[in-house]
């Protein structure tokens, strides 16, 4: 006969009998748990893979012919493993971080997702100049091959990919950091860390001092990982599907 009672009735009966009310914990569907796990993994593996890509070549990667020659065989292998992995993890990782805010800030989350995908999809194409530089060094660099690399890298196709990548991924990092911080989905320090990766990346490219370049590279990678860890945890635990808490405001400044 217990099945005849609805949940409120059971809670009321339990309370009147001096017993704790019956409560149920909603179970997460298996497919949703898999989605969250995969997106959380992408959120973490995105900065890890790009870190491997960045630190395996010396300098700020503006001179791939020189960097590839100086990296050696191990450095080049790690560089391309990180770059190829990043071409998959970065769009999906940024998309996952954007989706964290979809329930409470759908407009901003949609903008973040669009900028993330538009900004990171060209990454795979931008591996082309690196691969060509490695191939030239393998066969022996000549003035003709160097000129070919410069023409390929500076052509209309690669320049278009580069511009889309620069504006898309830099803006998306800032907006995602602001959104996750304002919605209190991640701590304020993590939101700041993630958002700061964008302006620091802009500062990195014009610098020619190798020591400063290395310091900035490691700082950017560290901030990236610091910002991504709480976001991955929020995705894994489904924190974005819960409210900010009793008495808590919907948003707070980063």
Secondary structure, DSSP 8 states (H G I E B T S, - for coil): -GGGS-HHHHHHHHHHTTS----------HHHHHHHHHHHHHHHHHHHHHHHHHHTSSTTSS-HHHHHHHHHHHHHHHHHHHHHHHHHHHHHHHHHHHHTTTTT-HHHHHHHHHHHHHHHHTHHHHHHHHHHHHHHHHH---HHHHHHHHHHHHSHHHHHHHHHHHHHHHHHHHHHHHHHHHTTSS-HHHHHHHHHHHHHHHHHHT---HHHHHHHHHHHHHHHHHHHHHHHHHHHHTGGGS-S-TT--S----
